[in-house]
Amino acid sequence: MNPLNDAAASVTASVAAGAVKTPRRHELEAGVLSLVTSQSEAQDIFKIAERINPKRAFLFVSTLLGRHIPVDPVEHRAALQTLADGVQTHLLDGPVFVMGFAETAVGIGAGVFDCLRMGNPARNIGYLTTTRFPARGASEWFSIEEGHSHAVDHTILEPGPGVVQQGADATLVLVDDETTTGKTFSELAAGLCAQSQQFGRVVLVTLTDWSDDQAQTAVEGIFKGADVCSVTLQKGSWSWTPKENWTPSALPGGCKAHRSPWIPDADQTFAAPRLGLASSAARQSGEDILSDLQRSGLRSTGAGDKVLVVGAGEHVWQPMLAAEALCERGIHARFITTTRSPILQGDTIRQKVSFPDHYGQGFWMYMHNVTPSDWDRILFFTETGVDGLPAELIDWLGQVDVIDGSGAVTVLKSAVGAA
């Protein structure tokens, strides 16, 4: 049997269970989060964690995303395919423009685009992500703000050839991991409208939609004459009751940058798709990536090895493809990324390591729910050079195969106990 088909059937069955509304109550340190969800407890695709953020005290942690919990690439792809199948039913006859949000939805936006392009080989489809790292050799197109985030600024760079697809018969697909109010969707839609982009339909795509239809309402009317619809794996609503006299946690302060500030090159081999992806260009597969890396010196993985593939910040799509290809080769592989999202440890975030950012910007980054000794191999994809990885992270990982932005492979080992 095809494991992808099995995983897709599981995700689809989970979505189908959405007819049952289930109330839930989560007692957190800062207050009480009350949810009405569309799935039973056994079919959860999310967990609840507490944020270190005065703007919002809680976080919906996806079990399918691969941001805070290691994910099976087969299950991740199945979720992407289920979302893309939902989008497919809403497409107009013209081209399609997909956009994702940094940092959390860079990968799932690229994944929805990837599934759509493979299912519609004759259609013009483009993908572009927001970023917090303007690239050398690229110009800013416009910018937006995400008010509740730990990092509010989003930059949208001038896209490459064939990326932007617009017009009266075009469909705009906006992808995020979750939505609670729709404000971030509306900010991006308004930014595109201000750039004279036109679309006949807007599709809002999420893993979980907690907006109670507010997201659609927030985007309606931005593009004249365009209708708005949504696709999600789970719908629900929420309410938050803070504890009396509770003092919100402040965001973590900055840290000492351990390297000079890094600026990505627009044309580097391994990077977040900041200038976009176009269906008119050749598709890069995970097998392509692994084959290239093996020619660059990445040693083969043993058949019985357990391999953790790690992406860094916004650089998530190519690492996910590599993890997917390892699974297709019969290797036990999982995928996760580092994040700059500060979260408290607890039932959902059981392990947490903090370290200076990879980019020389002076902020803390984190890896969650990883025990290095559980893995025979760790492949770490970073857009920076090897000098972008702080000693604190390498000492914690123990030994890691680092793939940098040029595609060079370097094995790094912990200095602790080396003598």
N, C-alpha and C positions, 0 to 999 in steps of 0.2 A: 504494500500500500504506500501511496505517496504521503510523506509526513506533512507536506505543505497543505494538501487537500484535507487531511485530518485536522490540522490546526485551524484552517479556514472554517471547516464545519463546526468546530468548537466555538470559535468566535461568533459565527453566524447564529448558532443556537443561543449563545449568550445574549445577542442582540434581540433575538426573537422573544426572549423571556421578558422583554421590556413592557409587556402589557400589564404586568403585576407591579403595583406601586407599593414600595416598602419603606415605612418610616424608620429612621435610625437616629440615635442620639449619641454623640461623642463628647465625653467629659474630658476637656483639656485643661492644662494648667491656667490658661488665660481666660477660659470661658466654656460655653457649651455650643457645639456645632450641631444643629438639627438638620437632617437631610430627609428628603423624600426621593427615593431612587426607583429606577425602573428594572432592577434586577434583584435576585435573591442573594443572600449572604455568600452562598457557595459559588456564585458566579462573578464575584467581584473582579473588576479590572482596575481597581484603585484601592489605595490605603490612605489613611489620614496621618499627617505629621504636623508638628508645630514649627512654624517659621520663626526665625530671629529677625523680625521686621515689625516696626510699629504701625505700618500701614495695613497689614493683614496678618493675623496671628496663626493662621492655619494654611495647610497646603494639601492639595489632592495629589497623591503620588501614584502615578500610573505603574501598573505591573507589566505593561506591554511596551513602554517607551524606551527603556534602557538608559534612563538618565540617573536614577537613584537606586535602582534595583537591577542586577544583571538579568538579561533577558535572553531567551532562546531565539536566535535569528529567524528560525522557522515560524515561531509564533508571532514575532514582530512583523515579518512579511505577510502573514495571514491577516493581521489587523490592517495593514496598509492596503491589501487587496480588497478587503471588505469595505473599507472607506472608499476606495476608488470605484468599486462596483456601485456603491450608492451614488457617487458623483455622476457616474456614467448615465444614470437614468434622468439626470437634470440637464445634460449638456444641450446647448443649442446646436445648430448645424455648422457654425463657423469655428474659428480657432479657439484655443483654450490658453489662459494665462494663470499659472499657479504661483502663489506666494506663501512663504513660511516666515515665522518669527524667530529671531535670535533670542536666547541661544537654544531654548528647549525644543522648538518646532522646526529647526533647520532640517533635521533628518527626516521627520515624518512628512514635511512638505515635499522634500526631494523624493521620498518614497511614493507618495500619492502621484506625483508627476511621473515617476518611473513606471508605475503600474498602468497609468493612463496611456503613456506613449507606447507601451508594449501591446496594449489592447486596441489602439487606434493608430496603426502604422501610417495611414494616409492623411492624418490630421496634423495641422501645425499646432504644436504645444510648446510652451515655454515655462521655465521655472526661475524664480528669483527669490532670494531671502534677504531679510533685513540683516544688519550686522552692527557690531559695536567696534569694529576694527576697519576703518577705511584703508583701502589697499593702495600701495604705491603704483602709479600708472593708471589710476582710475579716478573719475570725478564723481562728486556727490550729485545725485539726482534730486532727492529731497530727504527730509527727516521727519520723524514723529516721536511722541513720547508715550510710554506705558506707565501710567500714574502709580499703580500699586506695586510695581516691581522693585527689586533691590537695585536694579540698574535701569534707569528710565529711558535713556536715549537710544533710539534706533536710527541708523543711517541706511539709506537705500542708495546704492551706487548705480551709475549709468550702466545699463545692462549691455551685454555683448550682442552680436548679430543673431537675429532670429529668436531672441528671448521674449521680447514683449509682443504679445498678440492681443489686439484690441479691435473694436468695431461694434456696430449695432448687432451683429450676429455672434459676437464673441462671448464666451463665458469666463468670468473671473472666479477663481477658486482660492479662497483664503483659508489657510490651514494653521491651527494652533493645537496645543495639547489639550487645553480646556478653556472654557469661557464661563464667566459668572455674570457679566453685565453686557458684554458686547462692545465696550468702549474701545478696546485695542483694535478690534475689527473695524470699527467706524473710523478710527484715526487713520488707519492704512488706506481704507477706501477713499476717504476724503483727500488724502495726500495724492493718490492716483488721479482723482477727479481734478485736483488743482493743476495737474500736469497735462490736462486735456485728454486724458484717456477715457474711452467710451466702452461700455459693456452693455449687453442686452440682458444679462442675468448674472447674479452673484450667488455663489454657493459657499456657505460657511461650514468648514469641516473641523471636527474635534474628536478626540477620543472620548471626552466626557463634556456634556453641555449642561451647565447648572444655571443657565440664564432664564429659564422659564419663558422662553421666546423673546426675551428682551434683546438678545443679540440680533435677531432678524430685524426687530423694530429699530434698533440703533443704526442699521445700515440702510434701511429703506429710505428712498428719496435722495440719496447721495448721487446716484447716476440716474439722470432723467429717463423715466420710462422703463428702467430695469426692475425686474422682480427679484426677490431674495428668498432663498430657501436654505435648509441646513441638512447636514449629514453627520451623524454621530454614532458611536458605539453604545452610548448610554446617556439618557436624559434624566434630569432630576431638578430639584430646587433645594435651596438652603436658606437657613437663617442663623444668625450669630448673636449670642447673648454673652457679652463680656462679664467677667466677674467684677463685683463691686470692689473698688479701691485697688484694682489690678494695675500695676505699672508696666506698660508695654516694653518689651525688650528693644533696645536700640540696635541699629545695624552695627555689625562689627566694624571697628576702625580699620584704617589701612595698615599695611605692613611695609617693611623695608624691601624695596625692589632689589632682587639679587642679580639683575642683568640690565643692560641698557634697553630702553623701550624698543619693542619689536613692531615692525610694520610689514604686513604681508605684501608679497609681490602678486600682482594681478594674474600673472601667468605661471605661478609655481605649480609643480606637478601634483602635490597633495595639499589640498586646502578646502575650506568651506566654499560652496559655489556662490561667492559674493557677486560675481558678474553674471551669474545665471547659467542655466542649462537649456539647450534647445533640442527639440526632437529631430531637427534637420541635421544635427551633428551625430557622429557615431556614438553609440551607447557604450559606456565603460562597465564591464561586468566585474564581479568579485573574482572570477577566475583570471581575468586580465590582470587585476591588481596583484594577486598572489604570484602569478607567473613572472610579472615584472620584478617583484620583490625577491623572488628566488634567484633571478638572474643578478640581482644586486647583492646577494649574499645571505638572504634569509634562509636559515637551515630548515630542512624538512621537519614536519611534525610527526611524531610517532603515532601509530594507529591507536594506541591506548591512552594517549595524552589528553589531559583536560586543559583546554586553552581559553584564556580570558583575553578578549580583544578590547582595548581601551581607546576611546576617542577623547579628544581634548576640547572642551568648550564648544565652539561652533563647528569644529571639525569632526563631524559624526557620520556623514553619509558614506564616504569611502571606507572607513573602518567597519561600518555595518556590512557593507558589501563583502569585505574580506572575511568577516565572521560567517556570513551566509555561505560563502564558497567553501570554507573549512567544513561546515556541516554537510555540504553536498559531497565532499570528499570522504565523509564518514567519520569525521573528527567530532568529538564532544567539545563544542565551542559555545561560549556565551559572550554577550556584548554589553558594555557599559561605557559611560563617559564621565569625565571630570565635570565639575559644575562650579559656578560662582554663587549659587543659591545657598544662603546660610540656614541650616535646619537643625533643630534640637535632636539629640539622640533620644530614642524611646523604642516602642514596639515596632515601629516602621523602619526607623533608621537605627539599626542595631550596631553597626560599625561605622566609624567616621574618622577620617584623617584630614587634617588641615595643613596647607602648605602655601607658600607665596606663589602668586600666579606665574604662568609660563611666559608671560609677555612683557615683564619688566614694567608693569603699570602700578604696582604697589597695592594690590588688593588680594584678599585671601581666596583660595580655591579649595575644593573639597572632593573627596571620593567617598562614596557611601556603600555600605553593605558588601564590602569586599574583604575577605580574609586571604592574604597572599599565599599562605601555605596550602590552601585548597586547590591551587592550580599548578600544573606541571610547567606551563609556559604562559608568559604574559607578553602580549604584543601591544606596544603603546605607540599610537599614531599622534604625532604632534606637528603642527604647522611650523613651529620654530625649529631652530637647530637643536642639537643635543644640549647646548648650554641653556636652553629654555627650561630644562627640567631641574628643579631644585633638589639639593642633596637630601632634604627631609623626605621627599617623595620616593627617591630611589632607595634610601635606607629602609624605608617601610616596605617597599615592594620586594626588596632582596635581590632579584635579578630580573632584567626586562630587556626584550628586544625592542629598540626604539626605531621607528620609521619616521624620518623627519620630512620637512616640506619638499625637499628635492628628491625624495625616494631613497635616500641612503639609509642603510641598516647598520645600527651600532648596538652591541650588547653592553649594557651597563650593569654593574654589580654594586651592592651595598659596600660602603667603606667600613661599616660597623663590623668589627671582628676580623677585618681583612688581614690585619697584621698577625 
